[in-house]
Amino acid sequence: MSSPPDTGSRSSGDDSMHASVLLRSGPGEPLHHRRVTRPVPGPDDVLIQVYAASLDRVDNYIRRGTHGMAVTEPQTPGRDMAGVVAAVGTNVHGFRPGDEVIALGSRTHAEYALAPYWHTLRKPPEWSYAEAAALPTAGRTAYDAIVNITRVQPGERVLVVAASGAVGSFALQLSSHLGAEVYATAGQDWKRRTACALGARAALDHYRADLADQIRAATGGAEMDVIVDPIGGELWERLLTVLAPGGRIVTCGVTAGARGSLHLGRLMTRGWHIHGIGRPGRTQIAEHLRGCLDLMVAADQRPIVDRTFPLAEATAAHDYLEESDFFGRVVLTNMAEEPSTR
Ligand SMILES: NC(=O)c1ccc[n+]([C@@H]2O[C@H](COP(=O)([O-])OP(=O)(O)OC[C@H]3O[C@@H](n4cnc5c(N)ncnc54)[C@H](OP(=O)(O)O)[C@@H]3O)[C@@H](O)[C@H]2O)c1
């Protein structure tokens, strides 16, 4: 993490780098620590020497080949990263070699990766690289859900489902900062305690069939104005039973399944607003990244990093993510290290 920035010059003549490589999708497929060709920035690209890159649930889907994301060709995973600018393309303005940045790019589980300059931000100096790398995908999604889509207001009751997840942890932090009365769900005691320590008024168990009763007991019978749901599946229908008349629910993930059923009569009489997170374009994503970063800094909050793994141990990091025994983000660091012989 303390190594000096690479200026982008190739004086050694070596244009290779370490990267994590998935050869094909399949349950338990290992990630290989390989030397691959270092990317070269196009006109709009920032080439970043990666000091930290987070793992996303999508990396898990690709590794396993679920959610329609199977790959048959080798690929380097990762979209989120933080590091130091090594070189910039001819159209890039606002960044130069040596700048400390956060970015939403591609193939970030590597020593070097590219991001378009419009999805690159300055890293707050007080944040670690690991914290910064936790922000892009989950932070911008939670920001869009809380600020743009459901427009959470001070004093509103907000239920953050799976608050231990990356999206959930940002949603909890952002809605608390906005003055909402936040409730959380999580599948384990220690996660529920952590959610309360982060500002949730109460945290309930989403694996229990009586979730609605737990929520009503916690609120004195009141229902939720806003529900942020990254899980979907069978849980979605149960969440609606505690959505207040005129309440808003936003689906921003379908980890547990893409099917849920809806009683149209209740939709009609309760006047709910049902939203999907959608597929924002590049300008909107840039706004969400900036908005999330600014709000986190204003709130004096930092992204939550559960654990870091060296890049060379990416398989262990993916296994850890799949076990779901974490809170916040799992992050890869030490990009240039050789594989551990342990
Ligand atoms: N549309 C978009 O642009 C967008 C952007 C970001 C994320 N997403 C999606 O949003 C979802 C959440 O992302 P994330 O990064 O927050 O996920 P994550 O960090 O991997 O969080 C997953 C957590 O969800 C809980 N969970 C509940 N049911 C689960 C199940 N069937 N399988 C695995 N975990 C389950 C687990 O906590 P408990 O132990 O508490 O149950 C787990 O720790 C993912 O589906 C992701 O693909 C979408």
Ligand as a Chemical Component Dictionary entry (heavy atoms), coordinates in Angstrom:
data_LIG
# 
_chem_comp.id                   LIG 
_chem_comp.type                 NON-POLYMER 
_chem_comp.pdbx_formal_charge   0 
_chem_comp.three_letter_code    LIG 
# 
loop_
_chem_comp_atom.comp_id 
_chem_comp_atom.atom_id 
_chem_comp_atom.alt_atom_id 
_chem_comp_atom.type_symbol 
_chem_comp_atom.charge 
_chem_comp_atom.model_Cartn_x 
_chem_comp_atom.model_Cartn_y 
_chem_comp_atom.model_Cartn_z 
_chem_comp_atom.pdbx_ordinal 
LIG N1  N1  N 0  -28.618 -3.209  -9.995  1  
LIG C1  C1  C 0  -27.444 -2.737  -9.628  2  
LIG O1  O1  O 0  -26.926 -1.803  -10.202 3  
LIG C2  C2  C 0  -26.783 -3.365  -8.441  4  
LIG C3  C3  C 0  -25.682 -2.763  -7.861  5  
LIG C4  C4  C 0  -25.107 -3.343  -6.716  6  
LIG C5  C5  C 0  -25.627 -4.537  -6.232  7  
LIG N2  N2  N 1  -26.670 -5.112  -6.869  8  
LIG C6  C6  C 0  -27.214 -6.383  -6.368  9  
LIG O2  O2  O 0  -27.685 -6.188  -5.047  10 
LIG C7  C7  C 0  -27.516 -7.395  -4.308  11 
LIG C8  C8  C 0  -26.783 -7.096  -3.038  12 
LIG O3  O3  O 0  -25.474 -6.707  -3.359  13 
LIG P1  P1  P 0  -24.419 -6.542  -2.209  14 
LIG O4  O4  O 0  -23.137 -6.163  -2.860  15 
LIG O5  O5  O -1 -24.968 -5.712  -1.125  16 
LIG O6  O6  O 0  -24.341 -8.059  -1.675  17 
LIG P2  P2  P 0  -23.462 -8.648  -0.532  18 
LIG O7  O7  O 0  -22.559 -7.612  0.033   19 
LIG O8  O8  O 0  -22.849 -9.855  -1.101  20 
LIG O9  O9  O 0  -24.549 -8.995  0.625   21 
LIG C9  C9  C 0  -25.156 -10.172 0.656   22 
LIG C10 C10 C 0  -25.823 -10.367 2.026   23 
LIG O10 O10 O 0  -27.166 -10.623 1.740   24 
LIG C11 C11 C 0  -27.665 -11.546 2.681   25 
LIG N3  N3  N 0  -28.434 -12.588 1.997   26 
LIG C12 C12 C 0  -29.766 -12.774 2.139   27 
LIG N4  N4  N 0  -30.179 -13.767 1.364   28 
LIG C13 C13 C 0  -29.113 -14.243 0.726   29 
LIG C14 C14 C 0  -28.899 -15.283 -0.220  30 
LIG N5  N5  N 0  -29.898 -16.054 -0.671  31 
LIG N6  N6  N 0  -27.638 -15.489 -0.685  32 
LIG C15 C15 C 0  -26.605 -14.745 -0.257  33 
LIG N7  N7  N 0  -26.741 -13.722 0.621   34 
LIG C16 C16 C 0  -27.986 -13.484 1.119   35 
LIG C17 C17 C 0  -26.482 -12.090 3.460   36 
LIG O11 O11 O 0  -26.549 -11.523 4.752   37 
LIG P3  P3  P 0  -27.364 -12.240 5.942   38 
LIG O12 O12 O 0  -26.425 -13.172 6.616   39 
LIG O13 O13 O 0  -27.731 -11.078 6.796   40 
LIG O14 O14 O 0  -28.553 -12.927 5.336   41 
LIG C18 C18 C 0  -25.277 -11.567 2.725   42 
LIG O15 O15 O 0  -24.208 -11.249 3.588   43 
LIG C19 C19 C 0  -26.799 -8.369  -5.216  44 
LIG O16 O16 O 0  -27.746 -9.238  -5.800  45 
LIG C20 C20 C 0  -26.177 -7.483  -6.264  46 
LIG O17 O17 O 0  -25.963 -8.164  -7.474  47 
LIG C21 C21 C 0  -27.268 -4.549  -7.935  48 
# 
loop_
_chem_comp_bond.comp_id 
_chem_comp_bond.atom_id_1 
_chem_comp_bond.atom_id_2 
_chem_comp_bond.value_order 
_chem_comp_bond.pdbx_ordinal 
LIG N1  C1  SING 1  
LIG C1  O1  DOUB 2  
LIG C1  C2  SING 3  
LIG C2  C3  SING 4  
LIG C2  C21 DOUB 5  
LIG C3  C4  DOUB 6  
LIG C4  C5  SING 7  
LIG C5  N2  DOUB 8  
LIG N2  C6  SING 9  
LIG N2  C21 SING 10 
LIG C6  O2  SING 11 
LIG C6  C20 SING 12 
LIG O2  C7  SING 13 
LIG C7  C8  SING 14 
LIG C7  C19 SING 15 
LIG C8  O3  SING 16 
LIG O3  P1  SING 17 
LIG P1  O4  DOUB 18 
LIG P1  O5  SING 19 
LIG P1  O6  SING 20 
LIG O6  P2  SING 21 
LIG P2  O7  DOUB 22 
LIG P2  O8  SING 23 
LIG P2  O9  SING 24 
LIG O9  C9  SING 25 
LIG C9  C10 SING 26 
LIG C10 O10 SING 27 
LIG C10 C18 SING 28 
LIG O10 C11 SING 29 
LIG C11 N3  SING 30 
LIG C11 C17 SING 31 
LIG N3  C12 SING 32 
LIG N3  C16 SING 33 
LIG C12 N4  DOUB 34 
LIG N4  C13 SING 35 
LIG C13 C14 SING 36 
LIG C13 C16 DOUB 37 
LIG C14 N5  SING 38 
LIG C14 N6  DOUB 39 
LIG N6  C15 SING 40 
LIG C15 N7  DOUB 41 
LIG N7  C16 SING 42 
LIG C17 O11 SING 43 
LIG C17 C18 SING 44 
LIG O11 P3  SING 45 
LIG P3  O12 DOUB 46 
LIG P3  O13 SING 47 
LIG P3  O14 SING 48 
LIG C18 O15 SING 49 
LIG C19 O16 SING 50 
LIG C19 C20 SING 51 
LIG C20 O17 SING 52 
# 
